[in-house]
């Protein structure tokens, strides 16, 4: 402290950004001021005022908030986070670094809590704000029973395809659709988790194998149909009314479309051919013998010679007792001929179906019928004939 004469003038000097001296309460940019000393005094208030006002000018941002554009989303969705704070010049979202923008986009893959801080221009940081975003549960289309049903041509099918696991997940708004494939593909009647086949009984009166499948979707995350696990197989079969057998439709294997038939060869061969506008499928005996368990899975089997003998004994061997032409309501067989020497023979005149019973090394038994008669014959294994599966009732 300096000793001065009364009424002396002294210069005050301070160091800061701006100043307000007690001799002049207004803020000024200069760091000096003069004061007239008329009594003993200590001039420290100016420095105290500078310190206090500088600290007030550099206060941290206040009232910070963080919001999300959506708080419940599908996995993989993008959400925009938006922050707000009084006095903020920059924001730090999720400790990813400072930025001037008050929004950021995040990809949400699981339930998460997001954070933000704000900072003033001088770098003073605010408290932290948080918000949470939840992800809908993963979607699953569920499952249906995979049992197989068997009915006969012209008979109402009856069973219900039951739900073994309901669809779930997504936003929980689950809808179902049922479809049938086989002779044609159709969307079926019903949108419940189970499907009574009688809803569409008229779709199953023609012999054939039909696959019934369920599809599901939710209202937000999976808006396209997703196939459920499992399929129900319904066989509408030809019935041998005398011998307690059910006969399948002729077996069709799509791969036959690409196979060239070789005459006089016992290599497994199959092919398709068209007669009268209808595609038929033909197999030589070695192909049938190699693939019979696949072509006729249990409880079905390729008929043996005894099965065909029983059919003939039951229906007779002439149209008077049992018509074998496709118009028959008893046992239908197409007069689709057979393959020999790479060509379709006797289309419209004869129908031939292999049995699993060999006759000799190069021959096997087959059912051979025309519009006027039917019998069991021995034919070369290289012939291409149709296959019908059979099962016991």
Secondary structure, DSSP 8 states (H G I E B T S, - for coil): -----TTEEEEEE--SSSEEETTEEEEES-SEEEEEESS-----HHHHHHHHHHHHHT---EEEEEEES-SEE-TTEEEEEEEEEET-SEEEETTS-EES-SEEEEEESS-EEEEEEEE-TT--B---EEEEEEE-EEEE--EE---EEEEETTS----EE-EEE--EEETS--EEEEEEESSS-EE-S--SSSEEGGGGGGGGSSSEEEEEEEEEE-SSS--S-EE-B--EEEEEEEEETTTTEEEEEE---GGGGG----TT--S--EEEEEETTEEEEEE-HHHHHHHHHHHT-TT-EE--HHHHHHHHHHH-SSTTT---STT-SS------BEEETTEEESTTT-EEEEEEEEEETTEEEEEEE-SS-EEEEEEETTSBBB-EEEEE-
